[in-house]
């Protein structure tokens, strides 16, 4: 099993009240919001209203920090949060039906050794 697979298995087992019988972990925060909402927040930030965009950036920072700690590596390979946010926006524009978590995770996979 890949390191990413092991990580998500740990999340699955630790985050569920049903233990091994759980089907998926519960996600919270901006990660569960849609790509279209993230694109709107990015547009608003460019227009001088950054509050909603900052929530996405804060969520992404926590998400990446958690992955870094769990996997003991820099999953962005030195690229930084700004790169993650830009590339996630590109992903969202190309895949508006995705949620912010899926878009972010796809970018993390591209930037890191996670598969």
PEDAPE-V764356 format. One record per backbone hydrogen bond with DSSP energy under -0.5 kcal/mol. CO is the residue of the C=O (numbers start at 1). NH is the residue of the N-H. If there is no record, write none. Layout:
CO&NH, CO&NH
This chain:
2&6, 3&7, 4&8, 5&9, 6&10, 7&11, 8&12, 9&13, 10&14, 11&15, 16&19, 18&21, 19&22, 28&31, 29&32, 30&33, 31&101, 33&100, 34&38, 35&39, 36&40, 37&41, 38&42, 39&43, 40&44, 41&45, 42&46, 43&47, 44&49, 45&48, 50&54, 51&55, 52&56, 53&57, 54&58, 55&59, 56&60, 57&61, 58&62, 59&63, 60&64, 61&65, 62&66, 63&67, 64&68, 65&69, 66&70, 67&71, 68&72, 68&73, 73&75, 74&77, 76&79, 80&84, 81&85, 82&86, 83&87, 84&88, 85&89, 86&90, 87&91, 88&92, 89&93, 90&94, 91&95, 95&98, 96&36, 98&35, 99&103, 100&104, 101&105, 102&106, 103&107, 104&108, 105&109, 106&110, 107&111, 108&112
